[in-house]
Amino acid sequence: MGSKRGRRIVWRLLEKSGLFSSTFDSNAMVMAFAEGRRFYGGRMLETIHTICPELYPTMVKEQKQNDRDDVGSGQSAH
């Protein structure tokens, strides 16, 4: 979290955990697996807010800027 690159890696891990999306699936086992992954993302976020809460808003701001840059360059946003 102490560098822009590190925050980008953490953001991608949070995204891959499914923290920012629904885990609903009609298959209960698939949904249970997704919820486990999402739980891990929640624990990561809790750790961030405990250890370095001042850097979370910085990470979000940087990610929003990256998304705008991707859209502006014709690339798809994550």
LONUKE-328715 format. One record per atom (N, C-alpha, C, CB): x, y, z. Coordinates in steps of 0.1 Angstrom, whole numbers, plus 5000, padded with zeros to 4 digits. Atoms other than C-alpha are relative to their C-alpha. Glycine has a CB too. Layout:
% residues N
XYZ...
//
This chain:
% residues 78
500849885000500050005000500950135000499150005012499149884999503050235003500550054987501249965008499649955013503550264966498849994990501249934994501150005010501250334936499949864994500250104989500150145006502149994921499549905010501549954996500650094990501449814954498550025002500750035013501549984999498049984957499349944988499750155001500750065012497249874921499949855002500850044988500050154998498149514930498949975011501449955005501050024990496049534962498650014994500250095012501449985006493049674942499649884991500150134991500450115008493249394917499749885008501249974991500450124991493249134945498650025006501149995011501349984995490249304960498949984989499850145005500950025011488549304926499849854997500450064987500150145003489348934920499349925011501449944998500750074989487948844954498550014998500450065013501449995002484548954942499450095010499349875000500549924989484249204970499150114995501250075007500949895005482649464948498949964991500950104992501150055009480149244930499249895008500649944987500950104995477349004937500649864999498650014994499650145001478148634944498949914997500749965013501150085003474748514935500249904989498750084998500050105011474548194915499049895004501549934999501150094998471747944911500649865005499249974987499350124995474347664919500550045014501149954991499649964987474747674957501549985003499249915010498650034998478247524956500950114994500449874995499349905007479447784931499950135008499550034986500249884992477948064953500849995013498550015002499250014988479547924984501450024998499849855006498649975003482947924968500250154998500449924987499849855002482448284956499950075013498950044990500149934987481348384991501349985008498849945008498750024993484548235005501150094995500549854999499149915007486548434980499750145005500049984985500549864996484548744989500450035014498550024997499649994986485148685026501450045001499649875008498649975000488848685020500350154996500849914991499949865004488549025002499650095011499250024987500549924989486549155031501150015011498749955005498950004989489349055055501250094995500549855002498949915005491949225032499650145002500349974985500549864999489849545032500150045015498650014995499949974986489549525070501450025005499449885008498549994997493349485073500550144996500849894995499649875005493849785051499550125009499550024985500649904992491449995072500650015014498549995001499450014987493249885104501450054999500049865005498649975000496849925093500350144993500849904992499749885007496750215068498850064994501149974989501249955005493350365066500150134991499150045011499849875008494650695051500449974985501150085006499650035014495850505019498949944992501149905001501250065008492450345010499450114991499049955010500549905009491050674996500950034989499650135008499049985011494250724977499949894989501550015006500150125009493950374962498750024991500049875008501249985007490350444952500150114989498850025009499949895009491150774936500949964988500750125008499150045011494050624916499349914991501249935006500750105009491850344904498950074991499349895009500949925008489150584893500750074989499250105009499249945010491750774874500549904989501250085006499650115009493050454858498849964991500549885007501250045007489450364848499750114989498849985009500349895009488950714832501149994989500050135007498950015010492350674814499749894990501349995006500350115008491350334801498950034990499749885008501149975008488050454788500450104989498850055008499649895009489650764772500949954989500750105008499050065010492250544754499349894992501249955007500750105008489550314740500149865006500550004986499950134993490450024764498849985009501349995008501150034991487849854784500450015014499449864998499749994986487649934821499949865006499150105007499950134993488349644845498649955001500750005013
//
